[in-house]
Amino acid sequence: MQYFVGEQEYFKGIGKIQFEGKGSRNPLAFKYYDAKKVIAGKTMEEHLRFATAYWHSFCADGTDPFGNATIDFPFRKADKYANAIAKADAAFEFFTKLGTPFYCFHDIDASPDHEVAAEYEKTYQKIADELLARQKASGVKLLWNTANVFSHPNYMNGAATNPDFNVVARAAVQVKNSLDVNVKLGGS
């Protein structure tokens, strides 16, 4: 895995997280996970296929029922496309510093959503090209991706089971494009 930094470094002062053993007092070190340690004929890295999830690590803003957003990511931009590119840079920097060999995402976590399906498709494919370039530069691989056909209020009555065929059709566009992106990015 190659260390990745995009147009700017988001996690300054943090290098690659290393295995240091259970006696380490370094809060940014693996205490038990040693990627190269062989157990039952396979390395820990082969047994434990770690992946970082986009939505948990780079999308949530800390909002809960008791208050407003508490997470202000430095990569957040007003322009949705610029935000997606900066988020990809931050994500791949994070993956390579942590040594996470895989990542996973929902379509609209990595790429901006659009009300117009053709714009959604065009933008998602452009972002997929950006993700592929970062995969090639870093060695990080896509474990899986999927379509978020549940968060938007249009999906309150389901996606494929929705009584409004326009909603079913939109869900199909998202699923089809996510399958295409999975193939493009070599998802497992």
PyMOL commands that set and color helices and strands:
alter all, ss='L'
color gray80, all
select helices_A, chain A and resi 44-47+54-59+80-98+107-110+117-138+153-157+165-185
alter helices_A, ss='H'
color red, helices_A
select strands_A, chain A and resi 18-19+29-30+38-39+42-43+51-53+102-106+141-146
alter strands_A, ss='S'
color yellow, strands_A
deselect
rebuild
show_as cartoon
